[in-house]
Amino acid sequence: MAELDKQNWDEMKDTLTEYLEAIEEGYADAIVESRIIRDKLYIHVEKEYLDDIISFIYWELKGFLSSMIGVDERPIDSTYKLYYLLSMEGREADKSVKPWIIVTTSIPWHDTEFPSVTPKVPAASWYEREVHDLLGLKPLEHPDLRRLVVPDDWPEGDYPLRKEFKFDERPPRTEKNYEFKPKVESNKIVQMAMGPLHPMADEPAQFRLFVNGEEIVDVDYRMFYVHRGLEKIAEERFTYNQTSFLAERVCGICGFAHSISYCQAVEDAFNVDVPERALFIRTILLEIERLHSHMLNLGIACHLTGFDWGFTQIFKIRESVMKMAEILTGGRKTYGMAIVGGVRRDILREQADKVIEELRTLRKEFSEIWDVVSTTKTLIDRTEGVGILPAKIARSVSVVGPMARGSGLSRDARKDHPHAAYKHVPFKVQTQNKGDALARFTVRSGEIMESISIVEHALDALQSIGGPIVTENIEPVEYASGVGVDEAPRGENPHFVITGKDSRVYRWRVRAATYNNWPALPYMSRGYTIADFPVIVGSLDPCYSCTERVELVNAETGKTIVVSYSELEKRSIKGSTKPLLDKLR
């Protein structure tokens, strides 16, 4: 790949060799096979040693768990296979060298149990629950094997990502309830049910707040109510080129980032060089997407804290970002531009000039508005010291994006795993150390200013870069695997692909940034109040859906009350839910 060829490959190979030697020193008997391919070290291990090896790489070698993929490879070699994708933090002497380690293991078709990594690496929890749901693989000693993806009434024994299961199958439903579990038992705890429809989540989600008075004791939640099975549809119906357009439908905000990450995964599998001009265009559009996403989040943050002047002003200037997208792509979103091997449309000089003019105005207007917002007592009182996520916890669950950077972790895929043209564009990774909601909002405000500079720089550089915008005549490779990653507005956004026959996708694994961030929610919520909860979830930056009501339940008496969304919003702004709790007594 063009962006990877610019790295010092001898240095990369040396780094990966050092990692391999460190692993072999303690686990030589566990390693079946190892190989280095570009910036990746693949290690295939016996499944009995899986948890020990992942734990060693995660904690001792300082790798972050970016994704885990389960694949039904029975048609190929009669086994299932697990892929643990770890983003390495680099050697102490050279933090810029950050390759990947991909640990794989085979699971026999007749013995689907494997040692759970979760007790040693909490970040693996959701991934292992997902392969249990979708492939029927059982992680032994996993602390919580409740359903994650499939519905509560999904029949036992039907696993959607097994190859014999067809994408249009509709299995019969069974009766089953989902049990919400607080980690603290007390007869003083009141249970507050929020959802499954609620504006704090990027999809329908059911939150259960376990509270003592107004204080949140614990949080549990149930998600994936609108899991659409995109991966299954891609595997059965789409070619690898068509799937790039399906990837845009993963998220309404980060659609272009998903499409680019998918394209990069296929390009990695086929070892495709992307033209330099296309890399700069990808960078420009990724940053346009970051601008409108961060402004959306900051505007809503103002609204949740009762500072609607900030909300209206930020949303007003956000329109100029949508206008830039329209100038460059023809639509208010940067969709339809990504294709394997490059981009579908060029950026003309007159388009670039118009966008640069808009950027100059945007920089001035946002700077003036944020100066007011960031010094307003209304917002500071509701966000400072609220929803603190300590760096140690952020590390243990592998959070990404502004969530990680707000807790002092300088993780950014644009620097750690340079893609598109980021290696040639100067920018500073924004970090804060307090780990509270205000820190996360501050990181996003700083990234807005950096994004404006990145787009200006890339548009200027584009004028001196000629050549094509797409690589033609790509030769597909059967059963080749590839990894693609970019830094979406919410964080690191990896896609994994195994190609199949006839230009088909054999396996496509999407891991959106929010997937890694949700598991941190209980840690951010404990000890705060119900009125803080919307602000805490807002600082996580999920997408928003609509709701009509929230139900509160007194766990002791069974008494419930229904609260309108406008009332909950009012309580969030006022910072107190005591009047609601009084009605439950």
FITOR-27184 format. One line per 3 residues: their letters; for each residue z, y, x of C-alpha. Coordinates in Angstrom, 2 decimals. Layout:
N
A = Z:Y:X; ... .
# end
This chain:
585
MAE = 0.00:0.00:0.00; -0.93:3.43:1.29; 2.54:4.96:0.93 .
LDK = 4.10:2.00:2.73; 1.58:1.96:5.60; 2.93:5.28:6.78 .
QNW = 6.29:3.70:7.66; 7.09:2.34:11.10; 6.62:-1.33:10.32 .
DEM = 7.98:-2.58:13.63; 11.25:-0.80:12.89; 11.27:-2.16:9.34 .
KDT = 10.69:-5.70:10.57; 13.50:-5.33:13.10; 15.87:-4.15:10.40 .
LTE = 15.00:-7.05:8.10; 15.35:-9.50:10.98; 18.86:-8.16:11.65 .
YLE = 19.75:-8.65:7.98; 18.40:-12.22:8.06; 20.35:-13.05:11.21 .
AIE = 23.55:-11.70:9.65; 23.05:-13.89:6.57; 22.11:-16.97:8.63 .
EGY = 25.26:-16.60:10.71; 27.42:-17.51:7.73; 25.03:-19.33:5.40 .
ADA = 22.39:-21.07:7.52; 22.79:-24.35:5.62; 22.26:-22.58:2.29 .
IVE = 18.88:-21.03:3.14; 15.88:-23.11:2.15; 13.20:-20.62:3.19 .
SRI = 12.89:-17.02:4.37; 9.95:-14.68:4.94; 9.34:-11.01:5.59 .
IRD = 6.54:-9.29:3.67; 6.12:-5.57:4.39; 9.44:-3.92:3.41 .
KLY = 10.94:-7.02:1.75; 12.95:-9.99:2.97; 12.62:-12.98:0.65 .
IHV = 15.37:-15.59:0.95; 15.30:-18.77:-1.13; 18.75:-20.38:-1.31 .
EKE = 20.43:-23.44:-2.78; 21.91:-22.43:-6.11; 25.41:-23.64:-5.16 .
YLD = 25.63:-20.82:-2.59; 24.07:-18.12:-4.78; 27.26:-16.19:-5.62 .
DII = 28.54:-16.19:-2.03; 25.26:-14.97:-0.55; 24.71:-12.22:-3.14 .
SFI = 28.31:-11.06:-2.67; 27.86:-10.96:1.13; 24.67:-8.90:0.89 .
YWE = 26.15:-6.59:-1.75; 29.47:-5.80:-0.09; 29.06:-6.55:3.61 .
LKG = 25.43:-5.50:4.11; 25.73:-2.63:1.60; 23.03:-3.65:-0.85 .
FLS = 22.84:-2.34:-4.41; 21.83:-4.76:-7.16; 18.71:-3.10:-8.55 .
SMI = 17.59:-5.90:-10.84; 17.77:-9.60:-11.58; 14.88:-11.55:-13.03 .
GVD = 14.79:-14.94:-14.70; 11.42:-16.70:-14.77; 10.28:-19.87:-16.49 .
ERP = 8.25:-21.44:-13.68; 8.20:-24.95:-15.16; 4.38:-24.82:-15.56 .
IDS = 4.16:-24.12:-11.81; 6.86:-26.29:-10.19; 9.00:-27.69:-13.04 .
TYK = 11.91:-25.30:-12.45; 13.33:-21.99:-13.61; 13.80:-19.37:-10.94 .
LYY = 16.18:-16.45:-10.49; 15.30:-13.37:-8.41; 18.13:-11.00:-7.35 .
LLS = 16.61:-7.73:-6.17; 18.86:-5.77:-3.79; 18.13:-2.26:-2.54 .
MEG = 19.59:-2.02:0.97; 21.48:1.07:2.07; 20.24:0.79:5.65 .
REA = 21.86:0.41:9.05; 24.67:2.75:10.04; 22.54:4.11:12.90 .
DKS = 19.54:4.83:10.72; 20.14:5.49:7.02; 16.44:6.20:6.47 .
VKP = 15.48:2.53:6.82; 16.10:1.09:3.37; 14.17:-2.10:2.66 .
WII = 14.66:-4.74:-0.04; 16.25:-8.17:0.06; 15.13:-10.52:-2.69 .
VTT = 17.30:-13.61:-3.08; 15.78:-16.43:-5.11; 17.06:-19.77:-6.28 .
SIP = 15.58:-22.60:-8.34; 17.24:-23.97:-11.47; 16.13:-27.54:-12.40 .
WHD = 14.74:-27.87:-15.92; 17.28:-30.59:-16.74; 20.33:-28.79:-15.27 .
TEF = 20.32:-25.11:-16.28; 23.76:-24.17:-14.93; 24.25:-21.90:-11.92 .
PSV = 27.27:-20.15:-10.36; 27.79:-16.71:-11.87; 27.63:-13.82:-9.42 .
TPK = 29.52:-11.51:-11.81; 33.11:-12.36:-10.78; 32.26:-11.19:-7.26 .
VPA = 29.65:-8.53:-8.11; 30.33:-6.90:-11.52; 26.87:-5.29:-11.49 .
ASW = 25.36:-8.73:-12.23; 27.08:-9.08:-15.63; 24.35:-7.87:-18.00 .
YER = 21.57:-9.52:-16.02; 23.21:-12.94:-16.24; 24.01:-12.51:-19.92 .
EVH = 20.34:-11.69:-20.46; 18.98:-14.83:-18.77; 21.50:-16.81:-20.80 .
DLL = 20.13:-15.27:-24.01; 16.42:-15.35:-23.22; 16.00:-18.41:-20.99 .
GLK = 19.01:-20.58:-21.79; 20.29:-20.56:-18.20; 24.10:-20.74:-18.05 .
PLE = 26.06:-18.75:-15.46; 29.24:-20.74:-14.85; 32.53:-18.79:-14.93 .
HPD = 30.87:-15.66:-16.27; 33.72:-13.62:-17.80; 31.82:-12.59:-20.94 .
LRR = 28.96:-14.69:-22.29; 28.71:-13.00:-25.67; 25.18:-12.27:-26.76 .
LVV = 23.51:-9.29:-25.18; 19.83:-9.20:-26.20; 19.13:-11.61:-29.04 .
PDD = 20.47:-10.79:-32.54; 23.79:-12.17:-33.71; 22.00:-14.36:-36.26 .
WPE = 19.54:-15.80:-33.73; 19.62:-19.65:-33.80; 21.13:-21.52:-30.88 .
GDY = 18.59:-23.31:-28.68; 15.69:-20.86:-29.20; 14.95:-18.96:-25.99 .
PLR = 12.26:-16.28:-26.29; 11.20:-16.11:-22.62; 10.57:-19.81:-22.29 .
KEF = 6.84:-20.41:-22.10; 6.70:-22.69:-25.16; 8.14:-19.91:-27.36 .
KFD = 5.31:-17.81:-28.84; 5.54:-14.04:-29.16; 4.90:-14.11:-32.94 .
ERP = 7.45:-16.81:-33.77; 10.10:-15.93:-36.37; 12.90:-18.50:-36.12 .
PRT = 15.28:-19.04:-39.06; 18.40:-16.90:-39.08; 21.95:-18.23:-38.91 .
EKN = 25.28:-16.69:-39.85; 27.15:-15.30:-36.89; 29.39:-12.31:-36.25 .
YEF = 29.80:-10.39:-33.03; 33.39:-10.18:-31.81; 34.43:-6.87:-30.26 .
KPK = 37.12:-7.28:-27.65; 39.56:-4.69:-26.32; 41.07:-5.48:-22.93 .
VES = 44.44:-4.15:-24.11; 46.31:-5.74:-27.02; 48.79:-3.62:-29.01 .
NKI = 49.74:-3.18:-32.65; 49.42:0.58:-32.15; 45.70:0.41:-31.40 .
VQM = 43.33:1.79:-34.03; 39.72:0.67:-33.97; 36.98:3.26:-34.45 .
AMG = 33.50:1.94:-35.23; 30.55:4.12:-34.35; 27.08:2.86:-35.19 .
PLH = 24.93:0.86:-35.01; 23.04:4.10:-35.65; 24.39:7.08:-33.77 .
PMA = 22.84:10.06:-31.93; 24.62:9.34:-28.65; 22.51:6.27:-27.83 .
DEP = 18.88:6.01:-26.77; 18.62:3.18:-29.31; 20.79:1.95:-32.15 .
AQF = 24.11:0.87:-30.65; 27.46:-0.08:-32.12; 30.43:1.36:-30.26 .
RLF = 34.01:0.29:-30.85; 36.62:2.70:-29.58; 40.12:1.24:-29.36 .
VNG = 42.45:4.22:-29.57; 46.15:4.95:-29.53; 46.46:8.24:-31.38 .
EEI = 43.57:10.27:-30.00; 43.55:8.56:-26.60; 40.81:6.00:-25.89 .
VDV = 42.42:2.79:-24.63; 39.20:0.82:-24.27; 35.54:0.74:-25.32 .
DYR = 33.30:-2.13:-26.34; 29.75:-1.95:-27.62; 26.78:-3.93:-28.92 .
MFY = 23.22:-2.87:-28.12; 19.62:-4.14:-28.17; 19.21:-3.67:-31.92 .
VHR = 15.59:-2.63:-31.37; 14.67:-4.96:-28.53; 10.90:-5.16:-28.97 .
GLE = 9.98:-8.07:-26.72; 7.47:-6.04:-24.69; 7.71:-8.40:-21.74 .
KIA = 6.79:-11.38:-23.92; 3.88:-9.51:-25.53; 2.52:-8.57:-22.11 .
EER = 2.70:-12.15:-20.87; 0.84:-13.60:-23.85; -1.63:-10.91:-24.88 .
FTY = -2.33:-8.36:-22.15; -4.16:-8.25:-18.84; -2.46:-6.60:-15.88 .
NQT = -4.50:-3.42:-16.42; -3.67:-3.19:-20.11; 0.06:-3.62:-19.47 .
SFL = 0.29:-0.21:-17.77; -0.23:1.39:-21.20; 2.38:-0.89:-22.77 .
AER = 4.83:0.15:-20.04; 4.57:3.75:-21.27; 6.10:2.62:-24.57 .
VCG = 9.32:1.40:-22.95; 10.85:4.90:-23.26; 9.81:8.03:-25.10 .
ICG = 11.11:10.25:-22.29; 10.36:8.26:-19.11; 7.10:6.61:-20.19 .
FAH = 5.06:7.78:-17.21; 7.76:6.68:-14.76; 7.73:3.19:-16.28 .
SIS = 3.95:3.03:-16.14; 3.87:4.09:-12.49; 6.62:1.64:-11.53 .
YCQ = 4.68:-1.16:-13.22; 1.44:-0.16:-11.48; 3.23:-0.10:-8.13 .
AVE = 4.52:-3.64:-8.76; 0.98:-4.93:-9.33; -0.29:-2.95:-6.34 .
DAF = 2.45:-4.56:-4.25; 1.47:-8.02:-5.49; -2.24:-7.44:-4.73 .
NVD = -1.57:-5.38:-1.56; -3.64:-2.48:-2.93; -3.96:0.84:-1.09 .
VPE = -3.69:3.81:-3.47; -5.79:6.89:-2.50; -3.77:9.78:-1.11 .
RAL = -4.97:12.20:-3.77; -3.78:9.85:-6.51; -0.34:9.62:-4.86 .
FIR = 0.08:13.39:-5.03; -1.05:13.49:-8.66; 1.48:10.78:-9.50 .
TIL = 4.22:12.85:-7.84; 3.29:15.97:-9.81; 3.37:14.16:-13.15 .
LEI = 6.60:12.31:-12.36; 8.31:15.63:-11.66; 6.90:17.24:-14.81 .
ERL = 8.50:14.36:-16.69; 11.80:14.90:-14.86; 11.78:18.59:-15.78 .
HSH = 11.45:18.11:-19.53; 13.93:15.20:-19.53; 16.67:17.07:-17.65 .
MLN = 16.21:20.16:-19.81; 16.53:18.03:-22.92; 19.81:16.58:-21.65 .
LGI = 21.27:19.92:-20.56; 20.34:21.54:-23.84; 22.06:18.81:-25.81 .
ACH = 25.09:19.03:-23.49; 25.44:22.67:-24.53; 25.15:21.68:-28.18 .
LTG = 27.79:18.93:-27.90; 30.25:21.41:-26.41; 29.66:24.06:-29.07 .
FDW = 27.62:26.40:-26.88; 24.44:26.62:-28.95; 23.15:29.72:-27.16 .
GFT = 22.59:27.50:-24.12; 20.98:24.84:-26.30; 18.44:27.21:-27.85 .
QIF = 17.63:28.99:-24.60; 17.06:25.81:-22.59; 14.94:24.26:-25.33 .
KIR = 12.94:27.47:-25.55; 11.90:27.40:-21.88; 11.44:23.60:-22.03 .
ESV = 8.34:24.33:-24.07; 6.67:25.68:-20.92; 7.11:22.25:-19.32 .
MKM = 5.40:20.60:-22.28; 2.64:23.18:-21.89; 2.22:22.17:-18.23 .
AEI = 1.88:18.52:-19.27; -0.81:19.53:-21.75; -2.71:21.54:-19.12 .
LTG = -2.74:18.58:-16.73; -3.22:15.64:-19.11; -4.40:16.97:-22.46 .
GRK = -1.17:15.96:-24.21; 2.42:17.19:-24.36; 3.54:14.05:-22.52 .
TYG = 2.14:12.71:-19.25; 0.85:9.54:-20.89; -2.43:7.74:-20.33 .
MAI = -2.70:8.83:-16.70; -1.46:5.79:-14.75; -3.69:2.89:-13.84 .
VGG = -3.36:0.13:-11.26; -4.86:1.55:-8.08; -4.44:5.25:-8.86 .
VRR = -4.71:7.66:-11.79; -7.25:8.12:-14.57; -7.79:11.88:-14.33 .
DIL = -8.03:14.41:-11.53; -6.33:17.82:-11.43; -8.78:20.71:-11.13 .
REQ = -8.06:23.92:-9.23; -7.92:26.07:-12.37; -5.42:23.64:-13.94 .
ADK = -3.24:23.80:-10.82; -3.30:27.62:-10.83; -2.14:27.75:-14.47 .
VIE = 0.72:25.34:-13.79; 1.86:27.25:-10.70; 2.02:30.42:-12.78 .
ELR = 4.13:28.64:-15.41; 6.43:27.26:-12.70; 7.16:30.70:-11.27 .
TLR = 8.25:31.93:-14.68; 10.24:28.76:-15.36; 12.19:29.04:-12.09 .
KEF = 13.30:32.60:-12.90; 14.17:31.90:-16.54; 16.07:28.67:-15.91 .
SEI = 18.02:30.19:-13.03; 19.15:33.10:-15.25; 20.09:30.83:-18.16 .
WDV = 21.98:28.32:-16.01; 23.94:31.10:-14.33; 25.33:31.92:-17.78 .
VST = 25.76:28.32:-18.95; 27.53:27.12:-15.80; 30.10:29.93:-15.90 .
TKT = 30.83:29.80:-19.61; 34.36:28.67:-20.42; 33.18:26.81:-23.54 .
LID = 31.14:24.30:-21.54; 33.45:24.09:-18.53; 36.57:23.34:-20.60 .
RTE = 34.80:20.48:-22.40; 33.17:18.87:-19.34; 35.29:19.54:-16.26 .
GVG = 37.59:16.61:-15.51; 36.14:14.63:-18.44; 34.58:11.17:-18.09 .
ILP = 35.38:10.76:-14.41; 33.53:7.88:-12.76; 35.03:7.25:-9.29 .
AKI = 32.59:6.44:-6.49; 34.17:3.00:-6.03; 33.50:2.05:-9.66 .
ARS = 30.00:3.57:-9.54; 29.31:1.38:-6.52; 30.73:-1.80:-8.07 .
VSV = 28.47:-1.61:-11.14; 25.44:-0.19:-9.27; 24.91:2.91:-11.42 .
VGP = 21.79:4.94:-10.69; 20.35:8.44:-10.94; 22.50:11.51:-11.74 .
MAR = 25.29:9.08:-12.71; 25.50:7.83:-9.10; 24.81:11.21:-7.50 .
GSG = 27.45:12.90:-9.66; 29.99:10.49:-8.15; 28.96:11.29:-4.59 .
LSR = 26.54:8.39:-4.02; 23.38:9.76:-2.44; 21.07:7.25:-4.08 .
DAR = 17.56:8.41:-4.93; 14.53:6.09:-4.86; 12.33:9.03:-3.86 .
KDH = 14.16:9.03:-0.50; 15.44:5.46:-0.28; 12.14:3.75:-1.14 .
PHA = 9.48:6.46:-0.80; 6.71:6.07:-3.35; 3.86:8.23:-4.59 .
AYK = 3.74:11.19:-2.14; 7.49:11.84:-1.84; 7.48:11.02:1.87 .
HVP = 5.33:14.14:2.41; 7.10:16.52:0.02; 10.32:18.28:1.11 .
FKV = 13.28:18.18:-1.28; 17.04:17.77:-1.16; 18.92:15.02:-2.99 .
QTQ = 21.45:16.68:-5.31; 24.98:15.26:-5.22; 28.42:16.18:-6.52 .
NKG = 31.72:14.51:-5.65; 33.99:14.97:-8.69; 32.31:12.29:-10.81 .
DAL = 32.98:14.06:-14.12; 30.62:15.12:-16.90; 30.25:18.58:-15.38 .
ARF = 29.22:17.05:-12.05; 26.48:15.02:-13.71; 25.16:18.07:-15.58 .
TVR = 25.29:20.09:-12.36; 23.24:17.44:-10.54; 20.55:17.67:-13.21 .
SGE = 20.45:21.46:-13.03; 19.98:21.27:-9.26; 17.24:18.68:-9.66 .
IME = 15.36:20.99:-12.03; 15.08:23.59:-9.28; 14.05:20.92:-6.77 .
SIS = 11.43:19.53:-9.18; 9.87:22.97:-9.58; 9.53:23.21:-5.80 .
IVE = 8.14:19.67:-5.51; 5.40:20.33:-8.08; 4.48:23.63:-6.42 .
HAL = 4.28:21.97:-3.00; 2.27:18.99:-4.27; -0.19:21.17:-6.20 .
DAL = -0.71:23.29:-3.11; -1.21:20.23:-0.87; -3.65:18.74:-3.37 .
QSI = -6.16:21.51:-2.65; -6.75:20.18:0.87; -6.84:16.49:-0.04 .
GGP = -10.18:15.07:-1.05; -11.39:11.59:-1.83; -11.15:9.29:-4.86 .
IVT = -8.30:9.10:-7.35; -8.43:5.33:-7.89; -9.14:2.21:-5.86 .
ENI = -12.06:0.34:-7.36; -12.88:-3.39:-7.34; -9.33:-4.69:-7.09 .
EPV = -9.26:-8.42:-6.44; -6.58:-10.14:-8.58; -4.34:-12.73:-6.92 .
EYA = -2.89:-15.59:-8.96; 0.89:-16.12:-8.92; 1.57:-13.20:-6.59 .
SGV = 4.83:-11.32:-7.03; 5.41:-7.60:-6.54; 8.10:-4.96:-6.90 .
GVD = 7.54:-1.38:-8.01; 10.21:1.30:-8.15; 10.33:5.02:-8.82 .
EAP = 13.05:7.55:-9.54; 12.86:8.19:-13.28; 14.88:11.13:-14.70 .
RGE = 17.78:8.77:-15.41; 17.54:6.98:-12.06; 16.02:4.12:-10.13 .
NPH = 13.50:2.34:-12.30; 12.35:-1.05:-10.87; 9.66:-3.28:-12.33 .
FVI = 8.95:-6.83:-11.20; 5.65:-8.63:-11.76; 4.29:-12.12:-11.22 .
TGK = 0.56:-12.24:-11.89; -1.09:-15.18:-13.59; -4.53:-16.60:-14.17 .
DSR = -7.48:-14.66:-15.60; -5.99:-11.25:-14.70; -2.98:-11.97:-16.92 .
VYR = 0.68:-11.16:-16.36; 2.75:-14.32:-15.88; 6.09:-12.46:-15.81 .
WRV = 6.92:-8.80:-16.18; 10.51:-7.62:-15.90; 11.44:-4.08:-16.89 .
RAA = 14.78:-2.61:-15.86; 15.27:0.89:-17.23; 17.79:3.14:-15.47 .
TYN = 20.12:3.33:-18.48; 20.48:-0.48:-18.33; 22.45:-0.11:-15.10 .
NWP = 24.44:2.88:-16.36; 25.78:1.62:-19.71; 28.27:-0.85:-18.14 .
ALP = 30.10:2.13:-16.57; 30.90:3.62:-20.01; 34.30:1.92:-20.51 .
YMS = 35.49:3.13:-17.09; 34.41:6.69:-17.93; 36.07:6.67:-21.36 .
RGY = 39.55:5.19:-20.87; 42.29:7.79:-21.00; 40.18:10.45:-22.68 .
TIA = 40.05:11.44:-26.36; 37.71:10.51:-29.18; 36.43:14.09:-29.15 .
DFP = 35.49:13.66:-25.47; 33.41:10.55:-26.19; 30.19:12.28:-27.34 .
VIV = 30.30:14.48:-24.23; 30.87:11.44:-21.98; 27.96:9.54:-23.51 .
GSL = 25.82:12.68:-23.36; 26.52:12.99:-19.63; 25.24:9.44:-19.21 .
DPC = 21.93:10.76:-20.65; 20.84:8.12:-23.14; 18.04:8.90:-25.55 .
YSC = 19.09:10.04:-29.00; 18.57:8.44:-32.38; 19.67:9.64:-35.79 .
TER = 22.65:8.59:-37.90; 24.21:9.48:-41.18; 27.81:8.36:-40.84 .
VEL = 30.54:6.85:-38.70; 33.22:4.52:-39.99; 36.83:4.60:-38.76 .
VNA = 38.97:1.48:-39.15; 42.74:1.16:-38.97; 43.10:-2.21:-37.24 .
ETG = 46.58:-2.77:-38.72; 46.04:-1.90:-42.40; 42.29:-2.38:-42.72 .
KTI = 41.96:1.11:-44.20; 38.64:2.83:-43.47; 37.16:6.25:-43.90 .
VVS = 33.54:7.38:-43.64; 32.87:10.47:-41.57; 29.65:12.45:-41.74 .
YSE = 27.76:13.17:-38.55; 28.28:16.91:-39.06; 32.04:16.34:-39.19 .
LEK = 32.02:14.26:-36.00; 29.94:16.94:-34.33; 32.45:19.56:-35.48 .
RSI = 35.33:17.51:-34.08; 33.51:17.12:-30.74; 33.04:20.89:-30.48 .
KGS = 36.63:21.64:-31.44; 37.92:18.97:-29.07; 40.23:17.28:-31.59 .
TKP = 39.93:14.35:-34.02; 43.55:14.41:-35.20; 42.60:15.39:-38.81 .
LLD = 40.42:12.28:-39.02; 43.12:9.96:-37.72; 45.69:11.44:-40.10 .
KLR = 43.53:10.26:-43.01; 43.78:6.66:-41.75; 47.56:6.53:-41.92 .
# end
